[in-house]
Amino acid sequence: MRHRCPWADAVLTGRHNTAMDEYYRKWTPAATMVAVNNFSAPGGRFELDAIAMGPSPA
């Protein structure tokens, strides 16, 4: 099921990276990240999980 919520409705995000230094060098935002060796998809570089809180369906 796909819901169409804008990023402004995101209340939590988590990211899994294979190369942490590629994305964050001198500045790092408040975030939860997990360094991993690889993903199930060959060539994958990151995975993003997001939880959003949108309007209730009518």
Distance bins in CASP14 RR format, pairs under 12 A and 6 or more apart:
PFRMAT RR
TARGET T0000
AUTHOR 0000-0000-0000
RMODE 2
METHOD distances of the structure
MODEL  1
1 57 0 0 0 0 0 1 0 0 0 0 0
2 52 0 0 0 0 0 1 0 0 0 0 0
3 9 0 0 0 0 1 0 0 0 0 0 0
3 10 0 0 0 0 0 1 0 0 0 0 0
3 50 0 0 0 0 0 1 0 0 0 0 0
3 51 0 0 0 0 0 1 0 0 0 0 0
3 52 1 0 0 1 0 0 0 0 0 0 0
3 53 0 0 0 0 0 1 0 0 0 0 0
3 54 1 0 0 1 0 0 0 0 0 0 0
3 55 0 0 0 0 1 0 0 0 0 0 0
3 56 0 0 0 0 0 1 0 0 0 0 0
3 57 0 0 0 0 1 0 0 0 0 0 0
4 52 0 0 0 0 1 0 0 0 0 0 0
4 54 0 0 0 0 1 0 0 0 0 0 0
4 55 0 0 0 0 0 1 0 0 0 0 0
4 57 0 0 0 0 0 1 0 0 0 0 0
5 11 0 0 0 0 0 1 0 0 0 0 0
5 50 0 0 0 0 1 0 0 0 0 0 0
5 51 0 0 0 0 1 0 0 0 0 0 0
5 52 1 0 1 0 0 0 0 0 0 0 0
5 53 1 0 0 1 0 0 0 0 0 0 0
5 54 1 0 1 0 0 0 0 0 0 0 0
5 55 0 0 0 0 1 0 0 0 0 0 0
6 50 0 0 0 0 0 1 0 0 0 0 0
6 52 0 0 0 0 1 0 0 0 0 0 0
6 53 0 0 0 0 0 1 0 0 0 0 0
6 54 0 0 0 0 1 0 0 0 0 0 0
6 55 0 0 0 0 0 1 0 0 0 0 0
7 13 0 0 0 0 1 0 0 0 0 0 0
7 48 0 0 0 0 0 1 0 0 0 0 0
7 50 0 0 0 0 1 0 0 0 0 0 0
7 52 0 0 0 0 1 0 0 0 0 0 0
7 54 0 0 0 0 0 1 0 0 0 0 0
8 50 0 0 0 0 0 1 0 0 0 0 0
8 52 0 0 0 0 1 0 0 0 0 0 0
8 53 0 0 0 0 0 1 0 0 0 0 0
8 54 0 0 0 0 1 0 0 0 0 0 0
9 50 0 0 0 0 1 0 0 0 0 0 0
9 51 0 0 0 0 1 0 0 0 0 0 0
9 52 1 0 1 0 0 0 0 0 0 0 0
9 53 1 0 1 0 0 0 0 0 0 0 0
9 54 1 0 1 0 0 0 0 0 0 0 0
9 55 0 0 0 0 1 0 0 0 0 0 0
10 31 0 0 0 0 0 1 0 0 0 0 0
10 48 0 0 0 0 0 1 0 0 0 0 0
10 49 0 0 0 0 0 1 0 0 0 0 0
10 50 1 0 1 0 0 0 0 0 0 0 0
10 51 1 0 0 1 0 0 0 0 0 0 0
10 52 1 0 1 0 0 0 0 0 0 0 0
10 53 0 0 0 0 1 0 0 0 0 0 0
10 54 0 0 0 0 1 0 0 0 0 0 0
11 50 0 0 0 0 1 0 0 0 0 0 0
11 51 1 0 1 0 0 0 0 0 0 0 0
11 52 1 0 0 1 0 0 0 0 0 0 0
11 53 1 0 1 0 0 0 0 0 0 0 0
11 54 0 0 0 0 1 0 0 0 0 0 0
12 30 0 0 0 0 0 1 0 0 0 0 0
12 31 0 0 0 0 0 1 0 0 0 0 0
12 32 0 0 0 0 1 0 0 0 0 0 0
12 48 0 0 0 0 0 1 0 0 0 0 0
12 49 0 0 0 0 1 0 0 0 0 0 0
12 50 1 0 0 1 0 0 0 0 0 0 0
12 51 1 0 1 0 0 0 0 0 0 0 0
12 52 0 0 0 0 1 0 0 0 0 0 0
12 53 0 0 0 0 1 0 0 0 0 0 0
13 29 0 0 0 0 0 1 0 0 0 0 0
13 30 0 0 0 0 0 1 0 0 0 0 0
13 31 1 0 0 1 0 0 0 0 0 0 0
13 32 1 0 0 1 0 0 0 0 0 0 0
13 33 0 0 0 0 1 0 0 0 0 0 0
13 46 0 0 0 0 0 1 0 0 0 0 0
13 47 0 0 0 0 0 1 0 0 0 0 0
13 48 1 0 0 1 0 0 0 0 0 0 0
13 49 1 0 0 1 0 0 0 0 0 0 0
13 50 1 0 1 0 0 0 0 0 0 0 0
13 51 1 0 0 1 0 0 0 0 0 0 0
13 52 0 0 0 0 1 0 0 0 0 0 0
14 29 0 0 0 0 0 1 0 0 0 0 0
14 30 0 0 0 0 0 1 0 0 0 0 0
14 31 1 0 0 1 0 0 0 0 0 0 0
14 32 1 0 1 0 0 0 0 0 0 0 0
14 33 1 0 0 1 0 0 0 0 0 0 0
14 34 0 0 0 0 1 0 0 0 0 0 0
14 46 0 0 0 0 1 0 0 0 0 0 0
14 47 0 0 0 0 1 0 0 0 0 0 0
14 48 1 0 0 1 0 0 0 0 0 0 0
14 49 1 0 1 0 0 0 0 0 0 0 0
14 50 1 0 0 1 0 0 0 0 0 0 0
14 51 0 0 0 0 1 0 0 0 0 0 0
15 23 0 0 0 0 1 0 0 0 0 0 0
15 24 0 0 0 0 0 1 0 0 0 0 0
15 28 0 0 0 0 0 1 0 0 0 0 0
15 29 0 0 0 0 0 1 0 0 0 0 0
15 31 1 0 0 1 0 0 0 0 0 0 0
15 32 1 0 0 1 0 0 0 0 0 0 0
15 33 1 0 1 0 0 0 0 0 0 0 0
15 34 1 0 0 1 0 0 0 0 0 0 0
15 35 0 0 0 0 0 1 0 0 0 0 0
15 36 0 0 0 0 0 1 0 0 0 0 0
15 45 0 0 0 0 0 1 0 0 0 0 0
15 46 1 0 1 0 0 0 0 0 0 0 0
15 47 1 0 0 1 0 0 0 0 0 0 0
15 48 1 0 1 0 0 0 0 0 0 0 0
15 49 1 0 0 1 0 0 0 0 0 0 0
15 50 0 0 0 0 1 0 0 0 0 0 0
16 23 0 0 0 0 0 1 0 0 0 0 0
16 31 0 0 0 0 0 1 0 0 0 0 0
16 32 0 0 0 0 1 0 0 0 0 0 0
16 33 1 0 0 1 0 0 0 0 0 0 0
16 34 1 0 1 0 0 0 0 0 0 0 0
16 35 1 0 0 1 0 0 0 0 0 0 0
16 36 1 0 1 0 0 0 0 0 0 0 0
16 37 0 0 0 0 0 1 0 0 0 0 0
16 38 0 0 0 0 0 1 0 0 0 0 0
16 39 1 0 0 1 0 0 0 0 0 0 0
16 40 0 0 0 0 0 1 0 0 0 0 0
16 44 0 0 0 0 0 1 0 0 0 0 0
16 45 0 0 0 0 1 0 0 0 0 0 0
16 46 1 0 0 1 0 0 0 0 0 0 0
16 47 1 0 1 0 0 0 0 0 0 0 0
16 48 1 0 0 1 0 0 0 0 0 0 0
16 49 1 0 0 1 0 0 0 0 0 0 0
17 23 1 0 0 1 0 0 0 0 0 0 0
17 24 0 0 0 0 1 0 0 0 0 0 0
17 28 0 0 0 0 0 1 0 0 0 0 0
17 31 0 0 0 0 0 1 0 0 0 0 0
17 32 0 0 0 0 0 1 0 0 0 0 0
17 33 1 0 0 1 0 0 0 0 0 0 0
17 34 1 0 0 1 0 0 0 0 0 0 0
17 35 1 0 0 1 0 0 0 0 0 0 0
17 36 1 0 0 1 0 0 0 0 0 0 0
17 37 0 0 0 0 0 1 0 0 0 0 0
17 38 0 0 0 0 0 1 0 0 0 0 0
17 39 0 0 0 0 0 1 0 0 0 0 0
17 44 0 0 0 0 0 1 0 0 0 0 0
17 45 1 0 0 1 0 0 0 0 0 0 0
17 46 1 0 1 0 0 0 0 0 0 0 0
17 47 0 0 0 0 1 0 0 0 0 0 0
17 48 0 0 0 0 1 0 0 0 0 0 0
18 33 0 0 0 0 0 1 0 0 0 0 0
18 34 0 0 0 0 0 1 0 0 0 0 0
18 35 1 0 0 1 0 0 0 0 0 0 0
18 36 1 0 0 1 0 0 0 0 0 0 0
18 37 1 0 0 1 0 0 0 0 0 0 0
18 38 1 0 0 1 0 0 0 0 0 0 0
18 39 1 0 0 1 0 0 0 0 0 0 0
18 41 0 0 0 0 0 1 0 0 0 0 0
18 42 0 0 0 0 0 1 0 0 0 0 0
18 43 0 0 0 0 1 0 0 0 0 0 0
18 44 1 0 0 1 0 0 0 0 0 0 0
18 45 1 0 1 0 0 0 0 0 0 0 0
18 46 1 0 0 1 0 0 0 0 0 0 0
18 47 0 0 0 0 1 0 0 0 0 0 0
19 25 0 0 0 0 0 1 0 0 0 0 0
19 33 0 0 0 0 0 1 0 0 0 0 0
19 35 0 0 0 0 1 0 0 0 0 0 0
19 36 0 0 0 0 0 1 0 0 0 0 0
19 37 0 0 0 0 0 1 0 0 0 0 0
19 38 0 0 0 0 0 1 0 0 0 0 0
19 39 0 0 0 0 0 1 0 0 0 0 0
19 43 0 0 0 0 0 1 0 0 0 0 0
19 44 0 0 0 0 0 1 0 0 0 0 0
19 45 1 0 0 1 0 0 0 0 0 0 0
19 46 0 0 0 0 1 0 0 0 0 0 0
20 28 0 0 0 0 1 0 0 0 0 0 0
20 31 0 0 0 0 0 1 0 0 0 0 0
20 33 1 0 0 1 0 0 0 0 0 0 0
20 34 0 0 0 0 1 0 0 0 0 0 0
20 35 1 0 1 0 0 0 0 0 0 0 0
20 36 0 0 0 0 0 1 0 0 0 0 0
20 45 0 0 0 0 0 1 0 0 0 0 0
20 46 0 0 0 0 0 1 0 0 0 0 0
21 28 0 0 0 0 0 1 0 0 0 0 0
21 33 0 0 0 0 0 1 0 0 0 0 0
21 35 0 0 0 0 0 1 0 0 0 0 0
22 35 0 0 0 0 0 1 0 0 0 0 0
22 45 0 0 0 0 1 0 0 0 0 0 0
22 46 0 0 0 0 1 0 0 0 0 0 0
23 29 0 0 0 0 0 1 0 0 0 0 0
23 31 0 0 0 0 0 1 0 0 0 0 0
23 33 0 0 0 0 1 0 0 0 0 0 0
23 35 0 0 0 0 0 1 0 0 0 0 0
23 45 0 0 0 0 1 0 0 0 0 0 0
23 46 1 0 0 1 0 0 0 0 0 0 0
23 48 0 0 0 0 0 1 0 0 0 0 0
24 30 0 0 0 0 0 1 0 0 0 0 0
24 31 0 0 0 0 1 0 0 0 0 0 0
24 33 0 0 0 0 1 0 0 0 0 0 0
24 35 0 0 0 0 0 1 0 0 0 0 0
24 46 0 0 0 0 0 1 0 0 0 0 0
31 48 0 0 0 0 0 1 0 0 0 0 0
31 49 0 0 0 0 0 1 0 0 0 0 0
31 50 0 0 0 0 0 1 0 0 0 0 0
32 48 0 0 0 0 0 1 0 0 0 0 0
32 49 0 0 0 0 1 0 0 0 0 0 0
32 50 0 0 0 0 0 1 0 0 0 0 0
32 51 0 0 0 0 0 1 0 0 0 0 0
33 46 0 0 0 0 1 0 0 0 0 0 0
33 47 0 0 0 0 0 1 0 0 0 0 0
33 48 0 0 0 0 0 1 0 0 0 0 0
33 49 0 0 0 0 0 1 0 0 0 0 0
34 46 0 0 0 0 0 1 0 0 0 0 0
34 47 0 0 0 0 1 0 0 0 0 0 0
34 48 0 0 0 0 0 1 0 0 0 0 0
34 49 0 0 0 0 0 1 0 0 0 0 0
35 46 0 0 0 0 0 1 0 0 0 0 0
35 47 0 0 0 0 0 1 0 0 0 0 0
36 44 0 0 0 0 0 1 0 0 0 0 0
36 45 0 0 0 0 0 1 0 0 0 0 0
36 46 0 0 0 0 1 0 0 0 0 0 0
36 47 0 0 0 0 1 0 0 0 0 0 0
37 44 0 0 0 0 0 1 0 0 0 0 0
38 44 1 0 0 1 0 0 0 0 0 0 0
38 45 0 0 0 0 1 0 0 0 0 0 0
38 46 0 0 0 0 0 1 0 0 0 0 0
38 47 0 0 0 0 0 1 0 0 0 0 0
39 45 1 0 0 1 0 0 0 0 0 0 0
39 46 0 0 0 0 1 0 0 0 0 0 0
39 47 1 0 0 1 0 0 0 0 0 0 0
39 48 0 0 0 0 0 1 0 0 0 0 0
40 47 0 0 0 0 1 0 0 0 0 0 0
41 47 0 0 0 0 1 0 0 0 0 0 0
END
